[in-house]
Structure formats: structure tokens, C-alpha cells
Amino acid sequence: MRQVVSALVIWFFCASGWANPPTQERMTDDQGDRTSYVTKMALIQGHLWVAAQLVEAGEMDLGAKHAKHPAQEVYQELLPFFRQIGSAGFADELDAMSQQFHSANKADFPTSYLRVMAVINGIVADQGLDDAAKLRVARALIAQADIEYRAGVVGGEIADLQEYQDARGFLHVAETFVAQCAGSKQRDRLLDLLQSAKSLWPSLNPKGTIPGDMQTLTLLTGQLDAAAQLASP
């Protein structure tokens, strides 16, 4: 009888997790996984923000390039994460927004765009990222913006308009993540740096020479990296 009781006690502790409690390393890994998937969603938001800005400016064809294939390709990488957290994702909302480019009534686009962004924001909020994780997302976005800006602008001239535009969208979304980091002492300074970096884009469809220091985004990436380390528990 004692052996049966002992076996039951051992089973209870193992089943409840008490015999093998979550370690700080496992919790950190979980936060890292969520941060990685949130970054992918943030990249999609960057593409969609550019699409919305171009549609508002009457550039429907340019907007469609950002709203369709790039966002849908990144979305496929999110499917394992959605299954893991039991989320329906936002494929339906994304498709509904993309369909607006084939609709005769373009006035419905802003509503579809805001619906997609709201669903993504909800999924991101549910992940409960701390300030350090949010700053790492912002850092990843600016690092990607740096890569795409350098591909998009060569010698002060537009070499790849879509890459140039993507980079601006990633900066916009990075700014929203930094703005949420109320507990970071670096927040206000980072927001000032992000605001200054916007001068790299005189517009989303510029016609003349592009002014600005190509090192701006590289330096900003480093600043965000340092801020994320300071914010880490």
C-alpha cells in the first residue's frame, strides 16, 4: 500500500510541474520565441502601413505591392505560432484587405486596413512582452529597415523603390513599440532619434536626390540594442 501511495505522490508532483518547475532559462526561451513571432507580425504591419499610406496618396498600384505578396509570405511563417497559442490568426482580415485592390469602391480600404492592424495588435498584446522584449522587436525592425534602405537608396538615388518604402514602414512600427516602453529610461531619447531618422524619407515616392546619412539607421540599431540590454531583468 505504501508503494502505491508513494507512486501516486510522485505522479502528482510530476503532473503538477512541482518536481520540475520552469527554470529562468526556459522562461527566457519562451519570451524569445514570442519576441521572434511578434517581430514577424510587426514586419507585416510595416508592409501594411506603407500600403495604407500609398493608397491614401492615390498610389493604388504601389500600395498593392506592399499589401499582397510580402505580407502573405511572412504570414506563412506565423502559422506554427498561431497553432501553439490557439489563435485564429488574421488571414481572413488580411485577405479582405487585399481584395480591396480589386474593388471598385476603394473607400472601404481604410476600414479593412484598420481591422487587420487591430487584430494584430490584439495578438501582440496577448503575448505580454516586457520593455526589453519590445525594444528587441524595435531593434530587429530598424536592423531590417537599414538593410532595405541601403538596397533602396544608392548614391542618393532611388535604386529600389519598394525596398525604400518598406524601410519607412518598419521605422514607423518600431516607433510604436518604443512608445509602449514606459518603464525604459531611454524611451524619450529613442523616440527623438526615431523622429530624426524620418528625414531619410522626404516622401514615399520621391522624385529627386535623397539626402541623409546612411549610417543613421545603423547607429539607431545599436542604440536600441543597448537600451534593450539595460531594460532586461
PEPEFEN-V153003 format. One record per helix or strand of 2 or more residues. SS is the DSSP state (helix for helix, strand for strand). FROM is the first residue (numbers start at 1). TO is the last residue. Records with the same first field share a line. If there is no record, write none. Layout:
SS: FROM-TO, FROM-TO
This chain:
helix: 2-16, 18-20, 24-56, 60-67, 69-76, 79-85, 91-102, 106-126, 131-152, 161-179, 187-200, 216-231
strand: 153-154, 157-158
